[in-house]
Amino acid sequence: MRFLVVYCHPVPESFGAAVRDTALQTINARGDEARLIDLYAERFDPVMSADERRNYNDGPPTEPDLVSHIEHLKWAEAILFVYPTWWYGLPAMLKGWFDRVWARDVAFTLGEGGRINPLMTHIQKLGIITTCGAPWWLLFLMGQPGRKTIMRGLRPLCAKGCRTMFLAHYLMDVSTAATREAFLEKVRRKVTAF
C-alpha cells in the first residue's frame, strides 16, 4: 500500500518528530511504500492568495508550489496525518494545506445543485496521530474539531468504506518519558494493524 504521511510541526526535535519517524519506520517495516510531506520543513505557504481564490471554481490549482502536493495525493492509497492539536483543532499550516491542495477538481467536483462528487476514491485509509495538551474529556467536550475536519470533512471524498484510525497522546504538556515511550509503542502496534 502507498502511504502518504503529512507531518505538521514547526519544531524539528519535537515529540511529534518521534511520532512521525516511528510511523514511517513501521510503514516501511510492513513492506509498504511511504512518502513524507513535512509542511514546516518545506516552508509550505498555507495562505490562499486573492487570485487563487478568484480562480478556485475554474479548475484545479495551477500554482507551482502545489504541483508536487497534488501528485502525492494522486499517488497515495492511504494518508496518515501527524500533527499537534492546538486550541482543540488543527494547526493553521495544516488547515491551509487542506484549503489549497484538497481543492475543486483535485479532491472533488461540484455537480447539479452544488452536489459534491468525490475524486479521492483511491484513498482507502485515513489516519490521525496527534498530541494534545488537554485531557481527552476536554477535547470531547469541545467537539474534537480537528478530528472532525478530517474524519467527517475529508473522509467522504475518499473511497466508500474508507478505514480510519485515530490516536492521541493526551496531557502532552505533563507527559513523561514513560508515557511518551508507551505512546510510541502504541503507534507501532496501531500502524502495523492499520
N, C-alpha and C positions, 0 to 999 in steps of 0.2 A: 504494500500500500504506500502511496505517496503522501507524506505528512508535510504540511506547511506549518512551521512554528512561527507565530507572530509574537515577538517579545517587545515589551514596552516598559522600560525603567531607565531613568537618567543616570543612575549611579552604577558604574561598571562592577564594583565589588559588592553589590547588594546581595541579600539572600535570594532575591529574585533571579540573579545570575546563576546561583547554585541550582535553583529550581529548573531554570532553562537548560542548563548543562546536563542535569540528571534526566530530564525528559528527552533531550536529544540522544544521550547515550543509550537510554532504554529503547528508543525507537530503532536506533541502529543495531542494537543487540538482538532485536526481534527479526532483523533482516529486512526491515522496511527502509525506504528512501526518505530522507529528510532534507528540507530546505529551511533556512532561517531568514526571517526579516527582523532585523533589530532596528526599530524605528528611531531611537535616540542615536545609536551609533552612526546611522547613515544620515542623520540630521533631516529626517523627513519633515516636510513643511505641512502641518495639519490645517493650515488656513486656506480655505477656498477663496480664490480671487473673485472680484466682481465679474470679470469676463467669463471665468469658469462657470459661475452660477448662471450668467445670462445664456450660455450655450448648453446648459445642463440637459435640456429637453431636446436638443438637436441631434444627439448621438452619443457614442461613448467618449470619455475624456480623451483628449489628444495631447495633453501636457506631457512633455518628455519625461518628467520625474515620476510619472505614474505608469509608464510602459512596462517596466520590469515587474511592478506590483501586480498589474493585471495579468501578465504572463504567468506569474507564480500562482495566482488564483485559478487560472485555467488549467495549470499542471496538477494541482492538488486534488486528492481524493478525501483527505481529512485535514482539518485545521485545528491546531491547538494554540490557544491564546494564553500567554503567561504575562501577568501584569499585577501591579498593586491596586487594591481598592482604596481610592481616596475620596473622602466625603461621600461614602456609600456607593460610589459609581466608578466608571472608567476614567483613567487619566485622559486629559484633553487631547493628548497626542493620538491615542488610540481612537477616540471618537472622531477626530479629524480624518484619520485613515479610513474609517468607515464612510464618512461623508464624501470623501474624494475618490476612493477606489471602488467601493461597492455601489457603483453608480448605475444609472439607467443605461441599458444596452450592454452592461457588463454583468451585473448581478440580477437584473430584472428588466422586463419590458412593461409598458403600460398598454393594456388592451381597452376594449369598449368600456366606457363609463369609468375609466381610471383603474380598472382591474389590474392588479399586479400579477404578472406571469414570471415565475422563477426561471433563472438562467444558470443557477449554480447546482443543477441536479446531479452533477458528477461528484459533489461533496457528500460523502456517506457518513461522516463523523465530525462532530464539533465538540471540542473540549475546552475547558477553562481551568487554569490553575492560578490561584490568586492568593495574595496575602492581605490581611485586614487588621488594622489596629484595634478595631472594636470586637466585642464578643459576638458570637453567632446570633444571639437573640435580638441584639440591637439592629443588625443588618436585616434580619427577618422583619422586625417592626417597621423599618424604613422602606420595606418593599423590595429589597435587593435590586436596585435599578441597573447595576452593571450586568448582573446575571440575566436579567430580563431582556436587556438590549440585545444580547447575543442569542439566548435560548428562545425568546419569543419573537424577536425582531428579525434576526438573520436566518434562523433555522427554517422558516417557511420558504426561503429562497433556495434551499438545498434539496437533496433527494428525499422522496417520500420515505418515511421511516428512518430518517437520519438519526443515528445514535448520538447520545450526548454523554458528557462526563463533566462533573463539577467537583473541584477540590479547593478547599480554602484553609489556610493556616490563620485562624482567628487569634486575637490578642497578640499580634506580632510585636507590638511595642514593648511587651513584657515577656517576650519569648526567651527561652534559654537554649544553650547548645543542645541539650537533650530533646527539647520539643522540636527544634529545627531538624535535628537528625531523624527523629521519628517521622516528621512530615516528609522528608526526602525519601525515606523508605516507603511511605505510603504512595508517593509519586511513582516510585519504581513499580510497585505492585499494580497500581491502577492503570498506568500507561501500558504496562505489559499486557494486561487483560483487555485493554480498550481496542 
